[in-house]
C-alpha cells in the first residue's frame, strides 16, 4: 500500500491524529501517556471524550505555538494516518524565557499538580543543555497496523535533513521502546531521566494518578548538525 509523508492539515487532521495517537500509545500501553492525555472515567464514552479533548488541545497548541509543525504518513489507499510526528523548530533559544505548561486537562487538584511536575521534570535535561536554536521531536507515533515498515525512519530522515539545512542540533526524548531507532541514526545519549513526581502532601487525586502513571524513563538524545563524530564533536554545553 502506498504510504506518503505529508504536512498535517491544521483545519481537518487533529481528530484523526488524536485517535491514531491514542491507539498507538495504548498498544502497548505506555503509562506516562495518561499524564498528558488522560481518560476521565470508565468505558468507551469516556475514552471518546478524551480523544475529542486531545484533538482540541493539539489544535490549540498548534495555533498558539508558531514553532510547532505536525506531519503525518498517510495510507493513500484508505486515508488512514499510519504515523504522526510533532516537531518544534526553534530558530532561537527556546529557554531564553521561563516556560510553563499548566496541565488544564486535569481538574484543579493533586492530579494536575502531579502532571505539571511530570511535564517539568521531562523537560529539565533539555533545558540544561539545549540553550540554542535547535530541532526537537516532541511526539512520534506509529499505529500498530503500520509498524515495522520503516515509517519512523522516514520521519527521522526528514528531521535530520531539516536540522542540517538549518545548521542546528537535533534533540529528542526517547522512550525505551523507541531508543534503538535513534541510536541507529547516530544519536548520542545525553541523560537518562527517571521521572517520578513527589509531594509531601498527596491528596486522593495525586495518589490515583500516581498509581496509574508511576515512574517513567526517558532518554535525552542529541545529534549535532552534520552528525556526531567520536573524538571530534564538541558538546556545546561542555565548552568552557
N, C-alpha and C positions, 0 to 999 in steps of 0.2 A: 504494500500500500504506500502511496506517495506521502511523505511527511515533509512539511515545509516550514522553515523558520520565518516568522513574521513579527513585526511590531504589533503589540496588542492594540485593539481599538478601544480607547477610553470611553467611547459613547455606548458601547454594547457588550464588551467582553468580561466585565467584572463578575457578573453572576456565574458564568461558566468557569472562569478562573477560580473563583472561590469554591465551587463544587469540586473541581479537579484537585484543588489544594487539600480539601478535607479528605477526599478518597485516597489521596497519596499518603498522607500522614497517618491515616487510620490503618494502613496495610503495608508494613507492620505499624502498630500503634507506637507513637513516639510521645511520651508523656509531657514533655515540655511544651508541646503544641497547645495544650489546654490553657497554659498561661497567656498565650496570645489570642487564641480563638476558642473560647470556652463554649460548652453546651450547657445552658442553664435549664435544668430539669431533666426529665427522662422521656424516652420514646422518640418516635420519628418526627413528630411535630416540633419538639424542642430542637432536634438536630436541624430541621429545615429552617427554623427561625435563626439558628446560629449561622447557617450558611448565608442567609439573607443579610444578617448583620455584618458578616465578614465582607460581603460584596460591597455594601455601602461604605464600610470603613476603608477598604482598599481604594475605592474610588475617591474618597475624601483625602486620603494620604496623597494619592497621585495628583489631585487638584492643587493641594497646598504645598507640595514639595517639588520644586522645579528640577531637582537633581534626580528624581525617580524616572525610570524607564522600564516598562513591562514588555517582555517578549513572550511569545508562545510558539510552540511547534505544533502544527495542526495536521491531523489526518485529513487530507483534502478529499478523500472519498466519503467520509462521514461528517466532517466538520468538527469532530471531537478534538479537544485540547489534550495532546499527549504529554507535553512538557510546558512548564511555566517558569519564568525567571524574572525576578525583580532586582534591578540594578540601581545603585546610587552612583552617578557620575559626578564627582566632585572636582570642579575646576579650581577650587580654593580649599584651604584648610577647613574641614567641617567642624573642627573642635575649637575654632577661634572664639566661639561664644558657648556658654553653657547650654546643653541640650536636655530637655525634659520631655518625656512621653507619658502623660497621665493615662493610666490604664482604665479609661472610662468604660471599657467593655465589661467591667465588673461593678457590682454595687459599691457604694462608698463605705466599705468595711474592711476587715482584715484580708479578704481575698484580693482587693485592689492593692493594698499595701504589699502583699506578697508578690503580685505580678509586677508592680513597679520596681521593687527591689531586684527581681529576676532580670528585668529589662536593663536596669542599670549595671548589674554585675556582668551581664552578657556583653555589654559594650565597653567595659573598662579596659581590657587589654588593648583593643584597637585605639582607644583614646590616648593611651600612653605612648604608642609607637607610630600612630598614623597621622601626625600633625602636619600633613602636607596634602596637596591635591592628590587624589587617587580614585581608582575604580573600586567599588565594593559590591560584591554579590551578596545581597541580603537574603533572598529566597531562591531556591532551585528545587523543583519537584518534578517527578515523572510519574504519571499514572501507572498503576500496577499492570495494566494491559499492554503497556508500551515499553516496559523495561528491557534492558539488555539489547538495545538496538543502537547504541551509540548516541543517543539524543543528548545526554548530559555532556558528552564530549563536544558535540556541535555547539552547545551553549558556551562551553569553556573556550573554544577556539575563537568564537566571536569576541568574548571578553578580553582575551589576551591580545588579539589584534587591536581592539579599541584602546586598551591601555598603552600598547606600544606606539600607536599612532599619536596619542596624546603625550607620550614620553613620561608616563606616571606609573606608580606602583599599583598593584592589584592585591587587595585584601579580601579574605572571606573567613567565616567562622564555620568550620566543618563539623558535622555530626560524626559519630563513629561509623555510621552507615555510609557516609559519603567521602570519608577521608581518603580512601585509596584512589579515587578518581583524581583528586587534586595532587596527590603525590606523583601519579603518573604524568602529570603535566608540569612537573618541576617546581611545585610549590614547596616552600620551606616552613616547617613547624616553628612558630614563634613562641606559643604558650599554650599549655593545656589548662583549660578553665573549667573547674568543677564548681557548679553553681548550686547553692543551697541557701535560699533566703533564711534569715534568722530574726527573731524578735524576743524580747524579754516578757512581752505581754500578749501572747496569741489569743485571739477570740475564736469562737467556733468556726467562723468563716475562714480564718487563717488555717486552722487545723484541717479543715475539709480540703482546701486546695493543696495544702502541703501533702496530704495523703494521696491525692491524685497525681501530683506532679513529682514530688520527691526531689532528688538531686538529678542534675543533668550535666553531661560533659560535652564541651565544645573545644575545638582546636583552632586557635587563630593561626591562619596560614597566609603566606606572603610570597609574592613574585615581583621582583623589580622589573622595570621596563627593560625589554630585551632578554629577560630570563636570568636566572641565578647561576653564577659561575663560582664553584667552590674554590676558596683561596683567593679570589679576586674581588667578588662583590662585597661592598661595604654596606652594612646595615645603617641607614641614616641616623637612627635613634641611638646608635652606639658611638657615633663620631664625637670627638672631644675637641 
